[in-house]
Amino acid sequence: MEKVAIVGTGPAGLTAAVYAARAGLEPVVIDGMQPGGQLTTTTEVENYPGFPESIDGTALVQNMRDQAARFGARYINGEITESDLSGSPLKLMLSDGSVIESLSIIIATGASAKYLGIESEQKLMGRGVSACATCDGAFYRGQNVAVVGGGDTAIEEAIFLTRIVAGVTVIHRRDELRASKILADRALANDKITFAWNSVVEEVLDVEKNEVTGLKLKNVKTGEVSRIDVTGVFMAIGHHPNTEAYEGQLELEDGFIKAENTRTSVAGVFAAGDVQDPDYKQAVTAAGSGCMAALEAERYLSSLNA
């Protein structure tokens, strides 16, 4: 029987692990389907306090992981597929068939990339279609690629890709970027980045190759259809919270876990990071909520005299 089980190893889960471990709760931490979370797809983290020269996202996550382990956190490599939160002990079912029983749970499973949902995109997943430039960008060295989206994630991906590829076309359905001004200014000033404004992807093309050869675009204002030649396309149109294992067990709102000060609708279950945050979605806010969740879990266990 565990005192606290933490699901997810992004900044929220690992910060929760640091605090829970330092409190002597000996937390067990389940890696989840993307160990390290979205932060591992960012090469330069410039806005996390304490790193004036920036830090690699994977390195930052590893530092957090090592810090929690130093205080006694234990790690399990696995994915939660189901949960039973109807009574005590709380139960988490892993993909290998094992079950973790715990008096409290901190859910920090983050969010996953959204895709367009068109048939040609799904057909070419892994053959030119990706949602992670830092993971797959190196495959397109010296080639022309596209990024779909206009927010911070899309522009960060585009800027990163300019270090590797010949050119990047940013495809955005509006006529101005939603990204923060500092990122937008960098992209607009980068001569390797061009923009397809007011445009959406109608089809991912794979002429006789079964891999991406181009994109068919449609201008949402004029209806004009055009084509661009690219060998890779990176989707950066948002994320959906990873809450599938908790559907029917916890109160959700628009897919996100509904939480007040990280407390969910079930006593002893807490949520931290992007899985309960539809607004901010930052590493530092995720870490802060991870701290809150661990403190709330400690108070809850104290109330049980556990």
Number of C-alpha atoms within 10 A of each C-alpha: 10 16 20 27 29 34 29 30 29 33 32 35 35 32 27 34 38 25 22 30 23 16 15 13 22 21 31 23 27 25 23 23 16 17 19 27 25 20 20 22 18 19 19 18 20 14 14 15 9 9 11 10 9 15 17 16 22 21 16 20 21 17 13 21 24 14 17 25 19 13 19 20 24 18 17 11 11 20 21 24 16 17 20 16 20 12 10 13 17 23 20 22 18 19 11 10 8 10 14 17 18 20 22 27 28 29 29 33 32 32 23 18 15 14 18 16 8 12 10 16 23 14 15 19 14 14 17 23 23 21 24 19 26 14 13 17 21 13 14 18 15 13 14 23 30 28 27 27 25 26 19 20 19 27 27 21 27 29 19 17 27 21 14 16 19 15 21 25 20 25 23 24 19 17 12 13 22 16 18 12 11 9 19 20 13 14 22 14 11 14 11 18 22 17 18 19 18 18 25 21 20 18 17 26 22 18 10 8 9 12 19 26 20 22 23 16 21 20 19 14 11 9 11 10 14 13 15 16 15 21 21 28 31 24 23 26 19 17 15 16 22 20 20 12 17 19 13 11 14 20 15 17 11 9 16 21 28 20 21 11 13 25 20 21 16 15 17 23 25 29 32 36 31 30 25 30 21 17 7 11 16 16 21 16 18 27 20 17 27 32 24 22 32 32 17 21 27 22 13 17 17 10 9 9 7 10
